[in-house]
Amino acid sequence: MPRIPDRTALAENLSISRLVCGLWQVADIEKSGETIDPERGADALEAYARAGFETFDMADHYGSAEIITGRLLARYPAERPLAFTKWCPEPGPMTSDVVRRGVQERLDRLGVEKVDLLQFHWWTFEHPAWLDALHEMAGLKEEGLIGAIGVTNFDAAHLRVAIADGIPLATNQVSFSLVDRRAAGDLSALCREKGVRLLAYGTLCGGFLSEKWLGKPKPTEIPDWSRSKYKRFIDVAGGWQAFQGILAAASEIGRKHAVSISNVATRWVLEHEAVAAAIVGARLGESEHRDDNLKVFDFALDGEDRARLDAAFAATKPIPGDCGDEYRKPPYLTASGDLSHHLDAIPSVFKAVNVPGRPDRSRVSSGSVWEPIAGYSRAVRVKDMIRVSGTTATHGGDRCVAPGDPAAQTTYILDKIAASISALGGSIEDVVRTRIYLKDAAKWEPASRAHGRVFGEVMPANTMVQAGDLIGDYEVEIEAEAVVDEAS
C-alpha cells in the first residue's frame, strides 16, 4: 500500500492530513492576468489527492484557487477532499448580512454546502468589528454552513480575546519555520492551554530551506512573490550568513537521517505539540515533491539534532513582535513589502469632532451607553495633549468582552485606547502615562503582561491600583494620556 501523510484530528468529525497543500502560489502564477484553466488545475490537485494529500488550503484572494478547488470537489460524488479557505474582508461594520455574503461567496466558488474550515483574517485590531464577524461566523457554523472556524495571523493576545469571548476556534494559521520561530513561544503555550491547533505556513520559507540554497550567494533578483516575502524574513533574522548556518545544521541532520533539508525543516515544525499540520506550497503543473515530502514521517529529531539547530539559532535574531505583526506594523515582512499605505487607508472606527467655540480642542466618542448619560468623551485632545477616559472592555455600546479574563480585557481596552488616540491624530507610541484599575489586585500579572506587550518599548509612566468592585463582569479599567509631538 502506498505511503500517505499522517493524519490528525483537528475538530469533531474533521480529520486532516498533517501535510496540507497550500494554494497561495496560484495567485503568483496568475499575477500577469492570465488564469489557470480550472479543469487543468483540478487535474493537478487530483494528482495530489490520489497520493494522499487530500487537504487543500487557500483564500479568497489566492487568484482562482477556490474555483479550481471547486472543480476538483465536483469530481467526488461522495467522500471528497477537504477544502480550507480564508475570508479576509476590509475592516468595516461586520453585520449579519456582510458576514453571510462573505461566507456564501466561499460556498459558491467552492461549489459546496459547507466550508470544511473557514479562517478569518483581520487587518487592524483597532477596529473591533472582528469580534462581530467571528460571532456571526459562529452562528453560521451552527446553521451548518461552516464546519470549523479558524483565524489566521492572530497573535497570542488577540487569540486569547477571541477564545475568552466565546468564539469556538479550532485553528490559527501562522508563519512557523526554522527562520521564524515566534509561534513556539506564547502562542503555542496558549494553544496547548485552550485546545486550539496551529496550521503552519512558510515552513520552507518559499523554498529557501532546501539544498538548492546551501552554500550559495545571496540572491540579487527574486522573480516570485513567495521568495520575495521570505527573503525579508531571512534579512531580519540576521541575514544570509546566519541563514546559511541554519541550512548547514539542517543539512548535517538530513545526512544523518538520509532525508532532505526540507524534510528536517518540516519535521522540526511538526514536532511542536500545538502544530496540527504544515502547509506546503503546491505550484500547479510545475515543481511537485510529494514523494520527498512523505519522508518527514519516516524519522524523528533527537536531542543531538535539536542541539545542533539551537546552536544555529543562537547566531540569528528573533523575528520582531508576535505572529501576524508583519501584516500590521514595521518591519512589514510581506510579499508586497510596506503595507502602511493600506493600513493608513482603513477608516478609523472613531470619528473626531471639533468642540464648538474651542478651535484647539477635539474629541471622540466610542458609542458606549454610559458616555451620554454621564456626559463625557472617550478621549479629548487639547493642543498636543490627548487624554483618554477610563476605558473598559465594552463592545457595541454595552457588552462586556471576555468576562472574567483580565489579560484579554486589557488587550481589548488598549486596542480601544489606541483607536481613540489615532482618531485624534496621535498613536500608541505617543502615550506618556497609563493608569490601571483592577477589580482584584491578585490578578495584577495577566493585566501587566498584556500592558507590557503594547508598551514594552514605549515605557510610559504607569500606576496600578485595586479599585474594588468594578461594574458587572469588568476586571480592568484603564485611562491614558498622550503627547503628540510635531513630527506626528
N, C-alpha and C positions, 0 to 999 in steps of 0.2 A: 504493500500500500504506500503511495507516495507521501512524503513528509509534508505536513501543513503547519501553519503557525499555531503556537499555543493559544489558548483562549482564556478569558477571564469573565466573571460576572460583573457587569457594570451597574446594573439595576435589576429590579424584579422583571423576569422574563426577557432580559436583554444580555445575552452572552456575545462577546465580541472577540475578534482576533487581536492579539497583542501587538501585531504589526498592522497598522491602518494605512490604506493607500490615500495619500493626500493629493488633491487635485488642484492646488493653487497654481501649478505650472500651466494649466490650461489658459489662464489669463496672460501669462508670459508669452505662450505660443501665439495667442490671438491679438497681441498688442498692436500689430500692424493694421488691424481692422478686418482681416480675414478670419472666419470662424471655421472650426473643425467640423467636418461633416458628422452630424450626430450619430449616424449608424456606424460609420467607421470608428468613431470614438468609442461607441458602445462595444464594438468588436474588441478593441484593445482592453477595455475594462473586463469584458467577459473572459479574456485570457487570464487575467489576474484572479477572477472569481473561481475559475476552474482549478487554479493552482492552490486554492485555499485562502487567498487574500480577498475575502468577500465583505470587508468592511471599508467603506469609502467616506472620505471627509472632504467637504467643500464649503462654499459660502455664496451668498447672494451676489458678490462682486467678483467671483472667480470666472469671469467670462461666461461661456456657455456650459460650465461644468454640471450645473443642475439639470440642464436639458439633456446632455449626453447621458448622465446617470439615469434619467427618466427613461430613456430609450433602452438602457440595459435592464432596468427593473421590469419593463413591459414584456421582456422575453421570458419571465418566470411566472407561470400561472399560479404557482403555489408558493412554496418556501423560496424566498428571494434573498439576494444580498442586502446588507444593511447600508442605509444612506444617512450620514450625519451632515447637517448643514448649519450655516450660521446666518443670523439676521443682524445686520449692522446699520440700524437706522440713524439718521441725523438727529441730534438732540432736539427735542421739542415736546409738546404735550403728547403723552402716551395714553390716549383714550382707548376705550374698548374697541372702537371701530378701527383706529390706526393699527393696533396690535393684531387684530383679526385679519386685516387686509395684508399685513406683512407675513403672517403665518400662511394665509391662503395662497399667496403668491408662491411660497415654497412648495406647498402641496401641489399646485397646478404645474409648476415647472418639473417637479419630480414625478408627477402622474400617480400620486399615492393618496390614500385616505388618512394616513398618519405619518408624521415625520418621526423616524426612529429616535433621533436625538437632535433637538433644536438648541443651538448655542447662541447666546446673546452677547453682543459686544456694544460697549458704550464709550463714547469719546471723552467725556469730561464728567467727573463725579460732582462738580459744582452744580450741574443741572440734575436735580433729584428725581426726574421723571423715570430714571432707570428702574427705580423700585416699583413704580406703577406698571411699567412694561413687564417686569418679572411676575408680578401678581396676576396680571391679565393672562400671561402665558401659563401660570399655574391653573387658572380657570379653564383654559383651552386643553390643558392636559387632562383635567377631569372630564372634559367632553369627549376625549379620545382622539383629538387632532394631533396631539404630541405624545410620544411615548415616554421620553425622559427629557428633562431640562438641564442644560449646561450653560456655562458662561465661558467667555474667552478673554484672556489678558486681564483678569482681575487680580489685584494684589491681595495679600492676606487680609489686610484691614477691611477692604470692601467685600471680600468673600464672607468675612465674619458678619458684616452688617446684613447681607442678604440672608444668611442662614438664621441669624438671630431674629430676623423679621419674618421668619416662617416660610421662606421660599424652599421648595423641595428640590434642591440641586443635586445632580448626580455627578457632574464633572466640571472641571475648569481646564481649559486648553491654554497652555503657556509654552513659551520658549524654554527648553531644557537641554543642555548639552555639556560636553567636556569643557566648552568655552564659556557658556552661560549657565552658571550653577546656582543662580538665585533661588530657584524653586526648591532646592534641597533644604532651605532654612525654614523660616516661619511658615511659609505656605504649606510645605509638607507636614509640618507639625500640626497645623490646623486641620488639614485634610484627614490625617490619621485620627484626630480627636472627633471630627464631625462625620466621618464616613464618606467624604467626597473624594473622587478619584481624579488624578491628573491625566490629561492627554498631552503628551509631549511632542511639540513640533520643533523644527530647527535642529533635530538631534544629530544630523550630519552636516550642519552649517552649510547648506546648499551644495554639498559635495566636496567642501574643503577638507572634511575629515575623511581622507582617503589616501591611498598610496600615490595617487596622481600628483599630490602636492608635497609629499615628503622630500625634503632637501632641495626644493625648487625655490627660485627667487620670487619675491613678492610680485603679484600680477599688477600690470600697469593699466590694462584695459579689461573690463568685465562686461560681457555682452548681455547677460541676463539679469533680471530683477533679483532673483533669489540670491545669487552670489554677491551682487552689489550690497544687499542687506547684510549678509553675514560677514563680508569683509569689514563693514563698520564695527560689528561686534568684535572681530579679531583686533582691530586697531585700538579700540577702547580697552580691551583686556590685556594690553601690554605690547601689542604689535606683532609683527611677523616672526621675529626671533623667538619670542615667548611661545607663540603658537607652534613653531617648529619643535619646541621642547615637548609639547603635548603630543604632537604627531609621532615623535621619536619614541616616547614612552608607550603609546598605543601600538606602535609597530613592534616593539620588543615583546609586548604581551601577546600580540597577534601571532608572532612566530612561535611563541611558547605553546599556544593552543591550536596552531595551524588554522588560523582564521584571519580575516582582513582587518585593517584599521577601522573600517566602518562597522564591522561586527563588534569590535571592542567598544566603540563609541556608543552603539545602540544598547549593548548589554549593560554598560555602566548605568545608563538611564533606567532601563527596565528593572534593574535590581533594587531600585528605590521603592520602598513599600507603598508609598502613596501613588505610584505611577501605574495606571491601568494598561496603557499602550503607548507605543511610539508611532508617530505619523511619518511615514517615509514617502517622499515625492514619487509620483507616477507620471513621468513625462511621456505622454501617449505617443506610441509609434516610434519612439526614439530609444533612449537607453533604459533597459529593464534589467534588474538584478535580483529576480525572485529567488533563484537557487542560492545565491550568496547570502541574501537576507535571512534565509531559513537557518543558517549556521549559528545565529545568535542563540538558538535554543539547544545547541549541542555542547555548550561549555558554560562554566561559571567563573567569575573572578574570585581569586583567593586573596589572602592577606598580603602576599608579596605583590600581586598585581595592583592592589589598591594603594599600597605604599609607594609604588613607582609612579602612579598617577598623581598622588598627593604631592610628591616631590616636584613634579612638573607644574602642578597648580601653584606651588609656592612662588614660582618665578613670574606669575601673571598677576593682573589686577582684577578685583571683582567688578562685574558689570554694575554700573551705578544704579541705586534705587532698588525697587521691588519689581516683581513681574508685571509687565504691562506698562511700566513707566516710560518705556521707549516710544510709546504712542502719545504720551501726554505731556512730556517735559524734556528739556535737553538732557543729554545728547539724544537727538531723535534717531534711533537705530532702526530705521525702516527702509523699505525698498526705494521709496521716493525721497528719503532724507528728511530735511527740516519740515515739520508739519505745523509750525507756528502760524503760518498764514491760514491754514484750515481751521485751527483751533480759535484763532482770533476772530474768524468769521462767524462762529457759533454765537447766536444771541444769548445774552445773559438771562437767567431765569428771573432776575430782579430788574426793575426799571427805576433809575434815579430821576427824581423830580426836584426842581428848584423850589426853595422856600419863598413864598411871596414876600416881596419887600426886603428880602435879605440876599443880595446878589452873591455874597460869599458863602452861602450855605445851601446844601442839598441833602437829600435823604432818600432812603429806600424802605419799602415795607415788604415783608415776606408773605403777607396774606394770613398770618396767624389770627385766630379769632380773638386773641387777647389784645392785639395792638390797638384796634379802635376802641375797645372797652376801657382800657387803661390809659389810652392817649399817649402812645409812644411809637417811635420808629424802630425798625430793626437796626438801622445804622444811620448816623448823621455825619456829614463832612462839613467842617468849618475850616476854610483855607486849606492848609496842608495836613490837618488832623482829622482822622476818621475814628469815631467811637462806635463800637458795636454793643448793643444791649445784651443783657444776659440771655443766652440762646440755649434752647433745649432741642432735643431730637423730635421736633414736631413736624409732621409731614401732612401736606394737603390741608392745612388750616387747623386741624385738631387731633390728628392721630399720633400716638407715641410710637416711634420707631424702636425696634429691638428692645422691648420691655425687659428689664432685669439684667441687661448686659452693658456695663459701664464702658467697656472698650469700644463696642460697636456704636453706642450712643455718642461717645466722644468723637469718633471718626465722622459720623454724620453731621454733628454740630460744627466741626471745623470746616467741613465742606460748605456748610451753610454760611459760616462766617467769611470764608474765602470768596464765595459768590457775592455777598453783600459788599465786601471791600472792592472787589473787581468792578462792580456796577458803579461805584463812586470814583473810579479811576486809579485805584491802588492795586496792590497784590498782597498775597500772604507774606511775601518777603519783607513788606513794609511794617509788619506788626512789631511793636516795641513792648507791649505788655499784654498779658493774659491773666485772668482770674478764674479759677476753677472752684465751683461749689459742688460738694459731694453730699449725697444723702447719707452715705455710710463711709466714714473715714477709713475703715478697714479695706475698702476697695480702691485705695489710692493707686496701687500699682498698675492695674489694667488701664485706668484713665491716664496715668502718667506716661505709660509706654505709647499709647495712641497719640498723645500730645507730642511726645518726642519724635515720633515718626514724621510729623509735619514740620516741627520746629527744631529738629536736631542741628541744623546749620544756621537758622535764623537766631536762635537763642534769645528770645525776648525775656524781659523781666516777668516773673510769674509768682502768683500766690495761690495756694490751695487750702481751702478750709472746709470743714464739715458744716453743712447748712441745716442739718436737722431734716425735717420732713419736707422734701420737695413734693410738689403736687403729683398725684397719680403714680404712674409707673416710671417717672423720670428718675434716673440715677445721677445725672450730671447736668449742670448748667455752667456755661462759660461766657464770659464777656471779654472783649479785646479792644485794644487801641492801636492805631497805626499812624505813622507819619510818612506822608508821601513826599519823596524828595523831588527836586526839579527835573531830574532825568526821567522819573516816572511820569 
